[in-house]
Amino acid sequence: MSKPLEDAPTHIKLAVDLIMILEQHDVEPEEVLKALDIVKSDFEKKLVNN
């Protein structure tokens, strides 16, 4: 991991990790966006319920 990324906020590191995983698995961009909508909705519900 490069030094700037080591010092980055957790959400940036997570985003970079997720992008790398999805690119390594050749997931189509349309499928990624559909999946991210589901993930976002799930985590928004968790924020409301906490």
CHARMM-style PDB file with segment names, atoms N, HN, CA, C and O in Angstrom:
ATOM      1  N   MET     1       0.859  -1.176   0.000  1.00  0.00      PROA
ATOM      2  CA  MET     1       0.000   0.000   0.000  1.00  0.00      PROA
ATOM      3  C   MET     1       0.899   1.231   0.000  1.00  0.00      PROA
ATOM      4  O   MET     1       1.879   1.301   0.742  1.00  0.00      PROA
ATOM      5  N   SER     2       0.556   2.182  -0.829  1.00  0.00      PROA
ATOM      6  HN  SER     2      -0.240   2.126  -1.432  1.00  0.00      PROA
ATOM      7  CA  SER     2       1.371   3.387  -0.894  1.00  0.00      PROA
ATOM      8  C   SER     2       1.170   4.232   0.357  1.00  0.00      PROA
ATOM      9  O   SER     2       0.145   4.132   1.031  1.00  0.00      PROA
ATOM     10  N   LYS     3       2.143   5.049   0.652  1.00  0.00      PROA
ATOM     11  HN  LYS     3       2.976   5.131   0.105  1.00  0.00      PROA
ATOM     12  CA  LYS     3       2.084   5.891   1.859  1.00  0.00      PROA
ATOM     13  C   LYS     3       0.838   6.774   1.912  1.00  0.00      PROA
ATOM     14  O   LYS     3       0.179   6.824   2.951  1.00  0.00      PROA
ATOM     15  N   PRO     4       0.488   7.482   0.812  1.00  0.00      PROA
ATOM     16  CA  PRO     4      -0.732   8.307   0.899  1.00  0.00      PROA
ATOM     17  C   PRO     4      -1.977   7.478   1.224  1.00  0.00      PROA
ATOM     18  O   PRO     4      -2.856   7.937   1.953  1.00  0.00      PROA
ATOM     19  N   LEU     5      -2.051   6.268   0.691  1.00  0.00      PROA
ATOM     20  HN  LEU     5      -1.336   5.895   0.099  1.00  0.00      PROA
ATOM     21  CA  LEU     5      -3.218   5.431   0.969  1.00  0.00      PROA
ATOM     22  C   LEU     5      -3.197   4.920   2.407  1.00  0.00      PROA
ATOM     23  O   LEU     5      -4.247   4.780   3.033  1.00  0.00      PROA
ATOM     24  N   GLU     6      -2.011   4.644   2.929  1.00  0.00      PROA
ATOM     25  HN  GLU     6      -1.158   4.758   2.421  1.00  0.00      PROA
ATOM     26  CA  GLU     6      -1.911   4.220   4.328  1.00  0.00      PROA
ATOM     27  C   GLU     6      -2.461   5.284   5.266  1.00  0.00      PROA
ATOM     28  O   GLU     6      -3.040   4.974   6.307  1.00  0.00      PROA
ATOM     29  N   ASP     7      -2.274   6.531   4.886  1.00  0.00      PROA
ATOM     30  HN  ASP     7      -1.804   6.783   4.040  1.00  0.00      PROA
ATOM     31  CA  ASP     7      -2.717   7.643   5.727  1.00  0.00      PROA
ATOM     32  C   ASP     7      -4.148   8.086   5.420  1.00  0.00      PROA
ATOM     33  O   ASP     7      -4.677   8.980   6.080  1.00  0.00      PROA
ATOM     34  N   ALA     8      -4.764   7.471   4.437  1.00  0.00      PROA
ATOM     35  HN  ALA     8      -4.334   6.745   3.901  1.00  0.00      PROA
ATOM     36  CA  ALA     8      -6.112   7.861   4.020  1.00  0.00      PROA
ATOM     37  C   ALA     8      -7.140   7.434   5.066  1.00  0.00      PROA
ATOM     38  O   ALA     8      -6.895   6.511   5.843  1.00  0.00      PROA
ATOM     39  N   PRO     9      -8.283   8.102   5.082  1.00  0.00      PROA
ATOM     40  CA  PRO     9      -9.373   7.686   5.979  1.00  0.00      PROA
ATOM     41  C   PRO     9      -9.845   6.275   5.644  1.00  0.00      PROA
ATOM     42  O   PRO     9      -9.674   5.799   4.522  1.00  0.00      PROA
ATOM     43  N   THR    10     -10.430   5.626   6.618  1.00  0.00      PROA
ATOM     44  HN  THR    10     -10.569   6.012   7.529  1.00  0.00      PROA
ATOM     45  CA  THR    10     -10.877   4.243   6.454  1.00  0.00      PROA
ATOM     46  C   THR    10     -11.814   4.076   5.269  1.00  0.00      PROA
ATOM     47  O   THR    10     -11.701   3.091   4.540  1.00  0.00      PROA
ATOM     48  N   HSD    11     -12.740   5.012   5.055  1.00  0.00      PROA
ATOM     49  HN  HSD    11     -12.832   5.812   5.648  1.00  0.00      PROA
ATOM     50  CA  HSD    11     -13.701   4.846   3.964  1.00  0.00      PROA
ATOM     51  C   HSD    11     -13.014   4.894   2.598  1.00  0.00      PROA
ATOM     52  O   HSD    11     -13.489   4.263   1.653  1.00  0.00      PROA
ATOM     53  N   ILE    12     -11.916   5.624   2.477  1.00  0.00      PROA
ATOM     54  HN  ILE    12     -11.531   6.136   3.244  1.00  0.00      PROA
ATOM     55  CA  ILE    12     -11.164   5.653   1.219  1.00  0.00      PROA
ATOM     56  C   ILE    12     -10.463   4.315   1.006  1.00  0.00      PROA
ATOM     57  O   ILE    12     -10.496   3.761  -0.093  1.00  0.00      PROA
ATOM     58  N   LYS    13      -9.830   3.799   2.051  1.00  0.00      PROA
ATOM     59  HN  LYS    13      -9.803   4.249   2.944  1.00  0.00      PROA
ATOM     60  CA  LYS    13      -9.164   2.491   1.956  1.00  0.00      PROA
ATOM     61  C   LYS    13     -10.170   1.405   1.579  1.00  0.00      PROA
ATOM     62  O   LYS    13      -9.884   0.552   0.739  1.00  0.00      PROA
ATOM     63  N   LEU    14     -11.342   1.440   2.197  1.00  0.00      PROA
ATOM     64  HN  LEU    14     -11.575   2.134   2.879  1.00  0.00      PROA
ATOM     65  CA  LEU    14     -12.380   0.458   1.898  1.00  0.00      PROA
ATOM     66  C   LEU    14     -12.820   0.559   0.449  1.00  0.00      PROA
ATOM     67  O   LEU    14     -12.972  -0.458  -0.227  1.00  0.00      PROA
ATOM     68  N   ALA    15     -13.022   1.769  -0.030  1.00  0.00      PROA
ATOM     69  HN  ALA    15     -12.898   2.595   0.519  1.00  0.00      PROA
ATOM     70  CA  ALA    15     -13.429   1.966  -1.424  1.00  0.00      PROA
ATOM     71  C   ALA    15     -12.377   1.418  -2.381  1.00  0.00      PROA
ATOM     72  O   ALA    15     -12.720   0.754  -3.359  1.00  0.00      PROA
ATOM     73  N   VAL    16     -11.117   1.683  -2.116  1.00  0.00      PROA
ATOM     74  HN  VAL    16     -10.839   2.223  -1.321  1.00  0.00      PROA
ATOM     75  CA  VAL    16     -10.044   1.183  -2.977  1.00  0.00      PROA
ATOM     76  C   VAL    16     -10.020  -0.341  -2.958  1.00  0.00      PROA
ATOM     77  O   VAL    16      -9.875  -0.973  -4.005  1.00  0.00      PROA
ATOM     78  N   ASP    17     -10.159  -0.934  -1.778  1.00  0.00      PROA
ATOM     79  HN  ASP    17     -10.276  -0.421  -0.928  1.00  0.00      PROA
ATOM     80  CA  ASP    17     -10.193  -2.398  -1.669  1.00  0.00      PROA
ATOM     81  C   ASP    17     -11.360  -2.989  -2.458  1.00  0.00      PROA
ATOM     82  O   ASP    17     -11.193  -3.974  -3.177  1.00  0.00      PROA
ATOM     83  N   LEU    18     -12.530  -2.391  -2.323  1.00  0.00      PROA
ATOM     84  HN  LEU    18     -12.666  -1.591  -1.738  1.00  0.00      PROA
ATOM     85  CA  LEU    18     -13.704  -2.895  -3.040  1.00  0.00      PROA
ATOM     86  C   LEU    18     -13.531  -2.781  -4.549  1.00  0.00      PROA
ATOM     87  O   LEU    18     -13.886  -3.699  -5.289  1.00  0.00      PROA
ATOM     88  N   ILE    19     -12.993  -1.669  -5.001  1.00  0.00      PROA
ATOM     89  HN  ILE    19     -12.705  -0.923  -4.400  1.00  0.00      PROA
ATOM     90  CA  ILE    19     -12.749  -1.490  -6.440  1.00  0.00      PROA
ATOM     91  C   ILE    19     -11.791  -2.560  -6.938  1.00  0.00      PROA
ATOM     92  O   ILE    19     -12.021  -3.156  -7.991  1.00  0.00      PROA
ATOM     93  N   MET    20     -10.729  -2.808  -6.202  1.00  0.00      PROA
ATOM     94  HN  MET    20     -10.542  -2.324  -5.347  1.00  0.00      PROA
ATOM     95  CA  MET    20      -9.749  -3.816  -6.619  1.00  0.00      PROA
ATOM     96  C   MET    20     -10.373  -5.202  -6.701  1.00  0.00      PROA
ATOM     97  O   MET    20     -10.138  -5.937  -7.660  1.00  0.00      PROA
ATOM     98  N   ILE    21     -11.166  -5.557  -5.696  1.00  0.00      PROA
ATOM     99  HN  ILE    21     -11.356  -4.960  -4.917  1.00  0.00      PROA
ATOM    100  CA  ILE    21     -11.823  -6.872  -5.688  1.00  0.00      PROA
ATOM    101  C   ILE    21     -12.750  -7.016  -6.885  1.00  0.00      PROA
ATOM    102  O   ILE    21     -12.722  -8.031  -7.581  1.00  0.00      PROA
ATOM    103  N   LEU    22     -13.567  -6.004  -7.124  1.00  0.00      PROA
ATOM    104  HN  LEU    22     -13.589  -5.179  -6.559  1.00  0.00      PROA
ATOM    105  CA  LEU    22     -14.525  -6.077  -8.227  1.00  0.00      PROA
ATOM    106  C   LEU    22     -13.817  -6.120  -9.575  1.00  0.00      PROA
ATOM    107  O   LEU    22     -14.244  -6.848 -10.472  1.00  0.00      PROA
ATOM    108  N   GLU    23     -12.745  -5.356  -9.732  1.00  0.00      PROA
ATOM    109  HN  GLU    23     -12.398  -4.765  -9.004  1.00  0.00      PROA
ATOM    110  CA  GLU    23     -12.008  -5.373 -10.991  1.00  0.00      PROA
ATOM    111  C   GLU    23     -11.303  -6.709 -11.204  1.00  0.00      PROA
ATOM    112  O   GLU    23     -11.241  -7.201 -12.331  1.00  0.00      PROA
ATOM    113  N   GLN    24     -10.774  -7.301 -10.138  1.00  0.00      PROA
ATOM    114  HN  GLN    24     -10.824  -6.902  -9.222  1.00  0.00      PROA
ATOM    115  CA  GLN    24     -10.093  -8.591 -10.247  1.00  0.00      PROA
ATOM    116  C   GLN    24     -11.055  -9.693 -10.667  1.00  0.00      PROA
ATOM    117  O   GLN    24     -10.646 -10.673 -11.289  1.00  0.00      PROA
ATOM    118  N   HSD    25     -12.323  -9.538 -10.331  1.00  0.00      PROA
ATOM    119  HN  HSD    25     -12.655  -8.741  -9.826  1.00  0.00      PROA
ATOM    120  CA  HSD    25     -13.323 -10.557 -10.660  1.00  0.00      PROA
ATOM    121  C   HSD    25     -14.097 -10.221 -11.928  1.00  0.00      PROA
ATOM    122  O   HSD    25     -15.078 -10.890 -12.251  1.00  0.00      PROA
ATOM    123  N   ASP    26     -13.665  -9.195 -12.644  1.00  0.00      PROA
ATOM    124  HN  ASP    26     -12.868  -8.651 -12.382  1.00  0.00      PROA
ATOM    125  CA  ASP    26     -14.279  -8.812 -13.918  1.00  0.00      PROA
ATOM    126  C   ASP    26     -15.795  -8.663 -13.828  1.00  0.00      PROA
ATOM    127  O   ASP    26     -16.527  -9.111 -14.710  1.00  0.00      PROA
ATOM    128  N   VAL    27     -16.254  -8.029 -12.753  1.00  0.00      PROA
ATOM    129  HN  VAL    27     -15.660  -7.665 -12.037  1.00  0.00      PROA
ATOM    130  CA  VAL    27     -17.683  -7.801 -12.582  1.00  0.00      PROA
ATOM    131  C   VAL    27     -18.092  -6.634 -13.482  1.00  0.00      PROA
ATOM    132  O   VAL    27     -17.435  -5.593 -13.501  1.00  0.00      PROA
ATOM    133  N   GLU    28     -19.170  -6.819 -14.217  1.00  0.00      PROA
ATOM    134  HN  GLU    28     -19.704  -7.665 -14.201  1.00  0.00      PROA
ATOM    135  CA  GLU    28     -19.664  -5.772 -15.111  1.00  0.00      PROA
ATOM    136  C   GLU    28     -20.101  -4.543 -14.309  1.00  0.00      PROA
ATOM    137  O   GLU    28     -20.712  -4.677 -13.248  1.00  0.00      PROA
ATOM    138  N   PRO    29     -19.788  -3.353 -14.814  1.00  0.00      PROA
ATOM    139  CA  PRO    29     -20.143  -2.130 -14.082  1.00  0.00      PROA
ATOM    140  C   PRO    29     -21.628  -2.038 -13.725  1.00  0.00      PROA
ATOM    141  O   PRO    29     -21.970  -1.582 -12.633  1.00  0.00      PROA
ATOM    142  N   GLU    30     -22.502  -2.460 -14.617  1.00  0.00      PROA
ATOM    143  HN  GLU    30     -22.224  -2.830 -15.504  1.00  0.00      PROA
ATOM    144  CA  GLU    30     -23.944  -2.405 -14.327  1.00  0.00      PROA
ATOM    145  C   GLU    30     -24.296  -3.279 -13.126  1.00  0.00      PROA
ATOM    146  O   GLU    30     -25.128  -2.906 -12.300  1.00  0.00      PROA
ATOM    147  N   GLU    31     -23.654  -4.449 -13.036  1.00  0.00      PROA
ATOM    148  HN  GLU    31     -22.977  -4.753 -13.708  1.00  0.00      PROA
ATOM    149  CA  GLU    31     -23.917  -5.362 -11.923  1.00  0.00      PROA
ATOM    150  C   GLU    31     -23.368  -4.786 -10.615  1.00  0.00      PROA
ATOM    151  O   GLU    31     -23.986  -4.922  -9.558  1.00  0.00      PROA
ATOM    152  N   VAL    32     -22.211  -4.147 -10.701  1.00  0.00      PROA
ATOM    153  HN  VAL    32     -21.709  -4.037 -11.560  1.00  0.00      PROA
ATOM    154  CA  VAL    32     -21.620  -3.516  -9.519  1.00  0.00      PROA
ATOM    155  C   VAL    32     -22.566  -2.441  -8.987  1.00  0.00      PROA
ATOM    156  O   VAL    32     -22.827  -2.377  -7.786  1.00  0.00      PROA
ATOM    157  N   LEU    33     -23.071  -1.608  -9.875  1.00  0.00      PROA
ATOM    158  HN  LEU    33     -22.859  -1.660 -10.851  1.00  0.00      PROA
ATOM    159  CA  LEU    33     -23.960  -0.525  -9.426  1.00  0.00      PROA
ATOM    160  C   LEU    33     -25.247  -1.060  -8.820  1.00  0.00      PROA
ATOM    161  O   LEU    33     -25.738  -0.511  -7.834  1.00  0.00      PROA
ATOM    162  N   LYS    34     -25.794  -2.111  -9.387  1.00  0.00      PROA
ATOM    163  HN  LYS    34     -25.395  -2.557 -10.189  1.00  0.00      PROA
ATOM    164  CA  LYS    34     -27.001  -2.727  -8.809  1.00  0.00      PROA
ATOM    165  C   LYS    34     -26.702  -3.279  -7.418  1.00  0.00      PROA
ATOM    166  O   LYS    34     -27.488  -3.107  -6.487  1.00  0.00      PROA
ATOM    167  N   ALA    35     -25.563  -3.940  -7.291  1.00  0.00      PROA
ATOM    168  HN  ALA    35     -24.925  -4.080  -8.048  1.00  0.00      PROA
ATOM    169  CA  ALA    35     -25.187  -4.508  -5.993  1.00  0.00      PROA
ATOM    170  C   ALA    35     -24.938  -3.407  -4.968  1.00  0.00      PROA
ATOM    171  O   ALA    35     -25.330  -3.533  -3.808  1.00  0.00      PROA
ATOM    172  N   LEU    36     -24.289  -2.331  -5.397  1.00  0.00      PROA
ATOM    173  HN  LEU    36     -23.971  -2.229  -6.339  1.00  0.00      PROA
ATOM    174  CA  LEU    36     -24.016  -1.237  -4.474  1.00  0.00      PROA
ATOM    175  C   LEU    36     -25.284  -0.556  -3.991  1.00  0.00      PROA
ATOM    176  O   LEU    36     -25.337  -0.085  -2.855  1.00  0.00      PROA
ATOM    177  N   ASP    37     -26.311  -0.495  -4.837  1.00  0.00      PROA
ATOM    178  HN  ASP    37     -26.268  -0.877  -5.760  1.00  0.00      PROA
ATOM    179  CA  ASP    37     -27.603   0.044  -4.398  1.00  0.00      PROA
ATOM    180  C   ASP    37     -28.161  -0.781  -3.248  1.00  0.00      PROA
ATOM    181  O   ASP    37     -28.691  -0.231  -2.283  1.00  0.00      PROA
ATOM    182  N   ILE    38     -28.042  -2.097  -3.350  1.00  0.00      PROA
ATOM    183  HN  ILE    38     -27.611  -2.544  -4.134  1.00  0.00      PROA
ATOM    184  CA  ILE    38     -28.533  -2.994  -2.303  1.00  0.00      PROA
ATOM    185  C   ILE    38     -27.711  -2.823  -1.033  1.00  0.00      PROA
ATOM    186  O   ILE    38     -28.264  -2.732   0.063  1.00  0.00      PROA
ATOM    187  N   VAL    39     -26.396  -2.780  -1.180  1.00  0.00      PROA
ATOM    188  HN  VAL    39     -25.947  -2.855  -2.071  1.00  0.00      PROA
ATOM    189  CA  VAL    39     -25.507  -2.619  -0.029  1.00  0.00      PROA
ATOM    190  C   VAL    39     -25.775  -1.289   0.670  1.00  0.00      PROA
ATOM    191  O   VAL    39     -25.861  -1.233   1.896  1.00  0.00      PROA
ATOM    192  N   LYS    40     -25.906  -0.220  -0.114  1.00  0.00      PROA
ATOM    193  HN  LYS    40     -25.836  -0.266  -1.110  1.00  0.00      PROA
ATOM    194  CA  LYS    40     -26.167   1.101   0.466  1.00  0.00      PROA
ATOM    195  C   LYS    40     -27.485   1.109   1.241  1.00  0.00      PROA
ATOM    196  O   LYS    40     -27.561   1.633   2.352  1.00  0.00      PROA
ATOM    197  N   SER    41     -28.506   0.530   0.649  1.00  0.00      PROA
ATOM    198  HN  SER    41     -28.445   0.104  -0.254  1.00  0.00      PROA
ATOM    199  CA  SER    41     -29.808   0.471   1.310  1.00  0.00      PROA
ATOM    200  C   SER    41     -29.722  -0.300   2.628  1.00  0.00      PROA
ATOM    201  O   SER    41     -30.296   0.111   3.636  1.00  0.00      PROA
ATOM    202  N   ASP    42     -29.011  -1.401   2.606  1.00  0.00      PROA
ATOM    203  HN  ASP    42     -28.544  -1.734   1.787  1.00  0.00      PROA
ATOM    204  CA  ASP    42     -28.868  -2.226   3.805  1.00  0.00      PROA
ATOM    205  C   ASP    42     -28.162  -1.454   4.914  1.00  0.00      PROA
ATOM    206  O   ASP    42     -28.596  -1.483   6.066  1.00  0.00      PROA
ATOM    207  N   PHE    43     -27.087  -0.770   4.575  1.00  0.00      PROA
ATOM    208  HN  PHE    43     -26.734  -0.746   3.640  1.00  0.00      PROA
ATOM    209  CA  PHE    43     -26.343  -0.029   5.588  1.00  0.00      PROA
ATOM    210  C   PHE    43     -27.075   1.222   6.047  1.00  0.00      PROA
ATOM    211  O   PHE    43     -26.920   1.631   7.197  1.00  0.00      PROA
ATOM    212  N   GLU    44     -27.869   1.840   5.181  1.00  0.00      PROA
ATOM    213  HN  GLU    44     -27.995   1.508   4.247  1.00  0.00      PROA
ATOM    214  CA  GLU    44     -28.687   2.964   5.621  1.00  0.00      PROA
ATOM    215  C   GLU    44     -29.721   2.500   6.647  1.00  0.00      PROA
ATOM    216  O   GLU    44     -29.994   3.214   7.612  1.00  0.00      PROA
ATOM    217  N   LYS    45     -30.294   1.319   6.452  1.00  0.00      PROA
ATOM    218  HN  LYS    45     -30.072   0.739   5.669  1.00  0.00      PROA
ATOM    219  CA  LYS    45     -31.245   0.766   7.426  1.00  0.00      PROA
ATOM    220  C   LYS    45     -30.562   0.499   8.742  1.00  0.00      PROA
ATOM    221  O   LYS    45     -31.151   0.706   9.803  1.00  0.00      PROA
ATOM    222  N   LYS    46     -29.315   0.038   8.687  1.00  0.00      PROA
ATOM    223  HN  LYS    46     -28.837  -0.130   7.825  1.00  0.00      PROA
ATOM    224  CA  LYS    46     -28.580  -0.232   9.928  1.00  0.00      PROA
ATOM    225  C   LYS    46     -28.316   1.068  10.682  1.00  0.00      PROA
ATOM    226  O   LYS    46     -28.340   1.072  11.913  1.00  0.00      PROA
ATOM    227  N   LEU    47     -28.068   2.153   9.986  1.00  0.00      PROA
ATOM    228  HN  LEU    47     -28.048   2.149   8.986  1.00  0.00      PROA
ATOM    229  CA  LEU    47     -27.863   3.446  10.653  1.00  0.00      PROA
ATOM    230  C   LEU    47     -29.140   3.889  11.379  1.00  0.00      PROA
ATOM    231  O   LEU    47     -29.075   4.398  12.499  1.00  0.00      PROA
ATOM    232  N   VAL    48     -30.273   3.700  10.752  1.00  0.00      PROA
ATOM    233  HN  VAL    48     -30.326   3.287   9.843  1.00  0.00      PROA
ATOM    234  CA  VAL    48     -31.547   4.119  11.326  1.00  0.00      PROA
ATOM    235  C   VAL    48     -31.886   3.260  12.553  1.00  0.00      PROA
ATOM    236  O   VAL    48     -32.452   3.759  13.526  1.00  0.00      PROA
ATOM    237  N   ASN    49     -31.540   1.975  12.501  1.00  0.00      PROA
ATOM    238  HN  ASN    49     -31.080   1.570  11.710  1.00  0.00      PROA
ATOM    239  CA  ASN    49     -31.903   1.057  13.562  1.00  0.00      PROA
ATOM    240  C   ASN    49     -30.944   1.088  14.747  1.00  0.00      PROA
ATOM    241  O   ASN    49     -31.191   0.422  15.752  1.00  0.00      PROA
ATOM    242  N   ASN    50     -29.860   1.846  14.648  1.00  0.00      PROA
ATOM    243  HN  ASN    50     -29.660   2.387  13.832  1.00  0.00      PROA
ATOM    244  CA  ASN    50     -28.910   1.910  15.776  1.00  0.00      PROA
ATOM    245  C   ASN    50     -29.169   3.078  16.666  1.00  0.00      PROA
ATOM    246  OT1 ASN    50     -28.460   3.271  17.654  1.00  0.00      PROA
TER     247      ASN     50
END
